[in-house]
C-alpha cells in the first residue's frame, strides 16, 4: 500500500487499518535484548581506557575507533543476512530484496560517529535499530514488495573538518567546492575518506539520483527534553533546522601583560568575549526557537603573562527558517564591526558551513502516527534542533524521522541516556513504518 498526496488523511488511515502489515499483533516486536547488546558492544569502540558504558565514547569520524566501530557494524549486517558495501564517500549500505526489484527501496539508517566525550545513543540507536529491523523481518520470514536498504552514513557529527553530514551530503551530491582539500589535525579530508575505505577520486559517484529511494526514515534520540517532560514515548519530527556555522578570527596585538597599559591594549580575547555575549544577546532579542552558540575557542599565544593577540572561535546559528538565521548573522556582523572599533582589533567572520532546513513529508509523518496508534504508543510532533543525515536525504525524496526520549534532555555527553524500553519502542515503530511504506 502506497500513500499518494491526493489521498486525504481519513482515506489513508482507513487503508492502513485494513492492511495486514498494520496489524502489529501479527509480528513480534524487535528483539530488545539483542538491540541492547549490540549498542553495548558498539560502545567499546572509542570508550575511555578502563571505562564503562556510562563513561561515554569518543568515536570521532575517521579515527581508529570509528574504523573499528564501522567494521563491527558491517559484521552485524552480515550476521543479519545482508551484504554490506562501501560507496566512494565511505558510507556503509546493504540491501534486502523485495518481491518487485523494479521498485525503489525504503531507505533507513543513521550514523555511528560521535563527538568527543559523547554518549552511546546519538546515531547509534538508529543505526543498530535499522540492522535489528532487518534481522527481525528475516527471522519471521516477512517479505516486502519494495526492497529495503540500510545505511550508516560517514562523518555525521562534523567534528572532523568542521563540517557535518559529510557522507549523506555526498550521497545527495551536495559537497562544497574544494571540501576534499580541507585540513584538520594535519589530515587532508580526501585522505581521511580513503582511510575509512572510501574512494575520494570517485566521490561524485557516491551521489544518488532523485527518486532512487521511495522514502528515507531515521530513528534518533531527541537530544532535547520535550518528549520526557511531556510524557510521550514517540516524537514525530516536523522538520530539521537550518544550520549556519562561522569561523570568527579576532586579530589584536600580543604584548607584555605587565608593561602594556590598559588603554593601549588590543586584546583579542576581550573582543572575543564581547562577540560571544553579542551572539547570545542577538539570538535572545526576538521570540522563537532560534539558537546561537559559541562552542569552540582557541587563544594565541595562550600564556598567562601575554595579552592575547589572536583568537579563533566558532559560531553556530540554528532555526527552521534559513532567512531568520541569515538575518541574525547580518546583525552579528554589524556588532562585530562595532566591537572591533571599540577594542582596536580586527574581526573577520567566515561562513564555513550551511545546511538547509528540511521539512518532513506529511504522508510519512502520518504513516508513523498511524503505526504508533496501532501499537498503542502516544505521539507528539516536534521540530529537531539538531542536524541529521535526514536533512541531506530530504533533498532527494520523501523523509520522516522518529524520535525517542532523551533522559533529562542531555546529549553530546557521557550522561546521554535513552531508556532501553524506549530504544526498543523506537525500533519497533521503525520496523512497522518500514513495512507500511514498503508494501
N, C-alpha and C positions, 0 to 999 in steps of 0.2 A: 504494500500500500504506500503510495507516494502522495504527499500533500502538495497541492498546487496552490499558488497565490489566489486563484479565482475561487477556491473553496472558502466558505466562511467558517468561523470558529466552531459553530454548532455542528455543521456538517462534518468538519474534520474530526471533532471529538467523538461524534457518533460512529464514524467509520473506524476510528481507532478502537472504540469499545467492542466492535464486532470482530476485530482482528484476533486470531488465536495467539499472535505474538504478544498482545497486550495483556493476556490473562496470566498475570505474574505467578499465580499458584502452580502453573504447569511447568515452570522452570525453576529449579532451586536458585537461591541467591549465590553470589560468588563465594568461594572458599575463603572466609575471613581469616582463618588461622594461617593459610598459605600466603595470603596477601601481607599479613603482618610479618611473617617470616622473611619474605622477600625484601620488605622495607628494612627490617633489622639487619639483614645480611648486606644490603647495599650500603648501609650506614658505616660499614667498616672502612670503606674506601674514602680516605680523607679524614678519618677520625683522629683526634689528638692522641699522641702516644700515651698509652696507659689509660685512655679514657673509656667511657661507656657511651651507649646510645644517647643518654641525656646530655652528654658534653658536646653534641652537635657535630658539624662536619665542615671542613674546608676543601671542597672539591671544585676548585676553580677550573673553568674551561681550559683545555689544552694541557693541563697539568698531568703528572703521572697518576695522581689519584683519579682524575677524570678518565684517563685511558683505561685504568683498571675497572672503574665502575661501568664504563661502556662495554667492556669485554664481558662483565658479569651479566649485563642486560641482554647482550646478544646470546649468551648461553641460555638464559631464561626463555628467550624467544624460541630457540632451537628445541628446548625441552617441551615447549607448548605446541610443537608441531609446525613451527614457522621456519622460514629460511631467510635470516636477516641479511641485508646488503647495505653497503655504504654508497652514498652519492658523492659527487665531487666536493661538496661542501662539508662532508663529514657527518651528514645526517644518517641515522640508522632507520631503516624501514623494513617491513615484512608484510607480505600479502597473504590473506586467506581466501581461497577461491570461493566464488559464488556460483549458483546454478546457471546464471546468464553472464558469461565473461565479457559480453559486449557492453555491459552497463558499467558506469563509473563507480568507483568504490566509495564506501563510507570511510573517511579518514579520521583517525583519532589518536591522541597521544599527548606528550608533554616533553619535559626535559629532565636531566638529572644533574646538571652542573649547579654549583651553589655559589653564594657569596662567601667571603672569608668569615669564619666563625658563624656559619649559618646553621639552619636546622635541617631535620631529616624528613620534612614533609613537602616543602616547596618544590614543585615539579615532580618529586619522586612519587607522590601519591598517584598523580595522573599517569605517569609512565608505567609504574608497576601494575596499576589497575587495568590499563589497556592490555597488557600481556595476560593478566588474570581473566579478563573477559574472554579472550580467545581460548584460553585453556578450559574455562568452564563450558563454553559452547562445544568444544571438541569432546569433552568428557560426557556431555549429554546428547551428543550426536545431533546438534541443531544446525541445520543448513540455512543459508540465506540466499536470496535471489541475487543481490549485489555482492561483489567481492568486499572484503574488509581489509583495511590497511592500517597497520600500527606504525606510528612514527615517534622517534625520540630525537628531538632537534638539538643541534650543537650550539653552544655558547648563547643560551637564552639570557643569562644574567648580565652579560656585558661588562663584567669586572675586567676581564681581559680586553684590552684595546678600547675601553671606554665607549663601547657601542654594542647594545644588546640585540637580542633575537637575530643573531647572525645567520644561523642555519635556515631558519624559516624565511628570513628576508631573501636569502639566496634562492630558496625554492620559489619565492614569489617574484624573482627577477628584480629585486629592489636593493641590491647592494649599492653603496655610494661609490662614485668615481674615485679611483685611487685607494679604495679601502684596503685592498690586499697589501698595500705598501706601508700601512701603519705599523709603528713600532711600539712595543710595550715590554717593559722589563728586559730590553735588549733583544727581544724576539720580533721578527717580522711576521705579520699576520699570515701571509701565504705559507711560510714555513710552519706556523702553528697548525694550520689546516692540514698540511701534509703529515704532520706528526700524529694526528688522530686517524689517519687513513684516508683523508680526502685527496683530491687532485686539483689544486688551485689553478693549474694550467687549463683545466676544462670546466672551470667554475660556472660558466654560462650554461653548461648542460645540466646543472642542478635545477634550473628553472622549470617549473611546471606550467602547463598551459591553463588558461581559464577553462573551467568545465572539466578538468582532469579528475576531479572528485565530486561526488554527489553533494556532500556537505562535510564540514570539519567539526569535530566535537573535542572539547578538552575539559577534563575533570581537574579541579585545582582547589587547594585550600583558599579560603577567603583572604587571608593575610590581614584582615581587619576584624573588629569585634562585633559587627552588626548582627550576624546570624546568632551568635551565642547570646548576645544581650536581648534579642527579641524572641529567642526560643524557637528558631526554625532550623530543622536539620539539613535543609537543602536550599541553596540560593540559585536563582536563575538569572544569569548575568544579562543586564540590559546593553552594556557596551563597555569598551575598554578606552581609557583616557588617552588623549594625545600626550606625548612626552617630548619636550624640548630640553636638550642638555647643552650647557655652555661651559667653556673654559674661560675663566677670568684670570688675566695676568695683570698684577699690580706692580709697577716699577717705581721704586723710590730711590734712596741712596743709602748704602750701608756705611755706617760711620761709628766711631767710638762712643759707647753708651755713657761714659763718664765725662767726656770732654765736649760733647756736642750739645749746645744749649737747646732747650725745648723749642723756642721759636724758629730755630734753624733746621730742625729735623724734617726729613722727608721719609716718614716712617710708613713703609709699605704694609706692615701688619696692622697699623692703626687704620689705614684706609680700607684694608680688607675687612676689618671688624665693622666699620661703618657700612660697608657694602653688604655684609651678612645681615645686619639689622635692617637694611633697606629692603632686602628680599622679603623678610618677614612682614614688614610694615606694608609693602605694596600688595602682597597677596592677601593680607587680612583686611585691607581697606574696603573691599566690596563683598557683598554676600555671595555665597556659592560654595561649591565643593573643591574649588581650585586649591592647589598646594604648591609650595615652593620650598626648596631645601638646598642648603649649602652642606654637602656631606663629605667633602674632601678638601684638605688644605695642606700646602707644603710651603714652609718658610725658609728663605735663604738670607744669610748663612746659618740661621738657626743656632745661634750662640747666645749665651746669657749676657754677654757684655758688648754686643753689637746691635746697633739699631737695624732692624730688618730692612734689607734693600730690595727684596723681591718676594712676592707671594703668588703662588698658583692655587686657585680654588675652583671647584666645580659648582655649578648652579643648575638645578633641575626645576622645571615648571611643568605642572600636570593639570589637565582638565579635560572633560569630554568635548569641550569646544576648542578647536585649534585657533580660532580667531581670538578667543579670550586670552590664551597664553601668549599669543603674538602681541596683543595689546599690553599685557603685563611686562613683556620683555622690552617694549618701547619705553615704558615708564622707567624700567630699571636702567636702561641706557642713559636716560636723562639724569637720574640720580647719580649714576656712576661718574658722569662728567662733572657734576657739582661737587662730589666727594673729591675727585682728583684736583679740582681747583683749590679747595679748602685745605688739602693736605700736602700740596706741592708734589703730587705723584702723577703718574700716567696709568690709566686703567683701560685695558683692551678686553672686550668681550667677543669671543669667537664661538659661534654655534657649531657644535661638533656632532650633534645627532638630532634627528627629528623623526618621530614615529607618529603617523596619522592616527586619529581616533578610529575606532571600529565599532559599529553598532551590530549587535546580534540580530540574526534573521528571525522575524516574528514567527514563521512557521516552525522553526527549530525550537524556539522558546516554548511554544505551545505544545510541541511534542514532549519536551522534558516535563512540563507541568502535568500533562495527561498521564505520563508514565508514573510520576510521583503520586498522583491521585489513586491510581490502581494499586500502588504499593503501600498506600496509607501514610505517605510522608508529606508533611506540610511544606510549602514553598513560599518564598518571597522573592520579588525581583529587586535587584540592586546593581549599581554600577561597579566596575572594577577600577580601583585606584592604582593598581599595579599593571605593568605591561605584561603581555603574554604572547606566545607564538601564534595564538589565535588571531592576533592583530594583523599579522602578515597574511595568514590564510584567508582572512576576510576579503582581501583584495582579489582573490581568485574564485571564491564561491561562497555559498551559504555557510554560516558559522554559528555555533552555540557553545556556551560554557556552563558547566555545573560547578557550583561552589559548595564546599563543606566547611563547617565552623572551625575557626582558629581560637583555641582557648586563650582568653584574655586579649585577643586581637594582636598577639605577638607573632612576628615573623622576622626573617633575616636575623635570627638569634638562636643560640643553642636552646633557649627556652621555648622555641616554637613547638607547638603541640596541637595535634588534632586527635581526638579520642578514636580508639581503634574501631568502635562501632560506627562512628561517623565515616571513617575511611571505607568500611565495608558497605555502608549505605550508599555512599557516593559511587562506588564501583558497581553496585547492583543497578543503580539508576542509569549509569553509563551503559551497562550491558543492555538493559531493556530499551533505552533510547536508540542505541545502535540497531537493535532488532527492528524497532518500529520504522526506522528510516531505511534499513537495508532491504526490507520486504521479504 
